[in-house]
Amino acid sequence: MSELEYPQDLRYTAEHEWVRVRPDGAVRIGITSFAQDALGDVVYVSLPAVGSSVEAGDSCGEVESTKSVSDIYAPLSGEIVAVNETLDSAPELVNTDPYGEGWMYEVKPAEAGAADSLLDLAAYRDLLG
């Protein structure tokens, strides 16, 4: 099996989510290679509703796999501005392209720069051991 990938330009959480700050200030969120590998084959993804508010650390969705059901946690507080509706019909994208087509949702952060407080790649790798 190939080594799991972790892009350098992202921020990470202890709950194995990745965060990419987009040029418009919105933050795109998904789960890491580690998380999708641990889950196994993803069969269903439940995402928050566009327009809803999330608080950092709160559960805002679920990923169901052949092994288990896991919560998705909001890494930042803010408003949901987009969800990846493609996952309704193709949840396996979370496994095959977790940092690209398998993204989950976007948040307009309540505070600018909030993503800067999340883990960088070195800190995330330390967390993984």
N, C-alpha and C positions, 0 to 999 in steps of 0.2 A: 504494500500500500504506500502511496506517495505521502510525503510529509504534508501536514495541514498548512495552509497558507494564511498569513495574517498581513494584510497590506500596511505599509509604513505610514501612509497618510491619514489613517483613521484614528479615532479615539475608541477606547474599549471600556466595558464595565465588568465588575466582578460577577455579574449574572450572565456573562458571555454574549453581550450585545455589542455591535459596532455602531459607530456614529460618524457620519460624514457631513461636514458643514458645506452646504451648497453656496454657490455665488450669490444667490438671492437672500441668504441669511437663514433659510430653512435648514433643518437638520434631518437627513435621511437615516433611518435606523433599520437594522436587520440583526440576524444572529450570526455568530462567528462559525468558522469551520469546525472548531472544537465542539460547539453546541450541536450543530447539525449532525456531526459524526456520532456524538453520544446519543442523540435521539434515534438515529436510524432513519428509515424511509418515512419522510413526512407525507401524511395523507390528507391533512386538513389544517388550515390556518384561519383563526378568528382574529380579526383586526378591529381596532377602535373606529368609531364613526367620525367622518370628516366633520369638523366644527366642534367636536367635543374637546374638553379640557382634560389634561393629564397632569398629575403631580409626580415629581421625581420619586422613584422608588415604588410607585403604585403599579399593580398589575393592570394591563390595558388590553390584553388579548391572550390567546392560547395557540400553541403549536401542538397538533396531535400527530403522533407517529405510530408505527407498527409496534413500538415498545412502550410508549407512555404518552401522557399529556403534560405539557409544561407551560407555565405562565410566561408571558412576555411582559417585561417590566419597563416602564418609562424611565430612560436615563436622565431626562430633563423635564422640567415643568414647562407647559405651554399649551398651544392649541394645535390639534390635528388638522393639517392642511391638505394632506393627500394620503391615500392608501393604495397599495399595489393590488388592484382588482384582478390582475392576471393570476394571482395565487388561488383565487376561487376555483378556477378550472385546471390550474397547473401547479399544485402545491409542491411538487417535486423540484421546482426551481430553487427552493430553499436548500436542497441538497446539492444540486448540480452547479449552481451559480450564486452562492450565498452573498457575495459582495456586489453582484451585478443585478441580473434579472430577478434574483430572489430577495431583493429588498422588501421591507414590510410596510413602513409608513413614514410620513414626514411630519415634523413638528415645527411650528414657529415658536422658538424659545421665548419664554417670558423675560429672560435676561440675556442681553447680548454677551457673547463670550462664555456662556455657561458651559459649553463643551470643553473649554480649556481645562476645566477642573477634573475631567475624566482621565482614565489611564492612557498613557501613550503605549506604544508597542513594547518597549522594554519593560515597563511595569506590568503589562498584561502577560508577557512571557514569564516574568517572575512569579506571577500569580499561578500560572499553569504548572510551574515547577520545572 
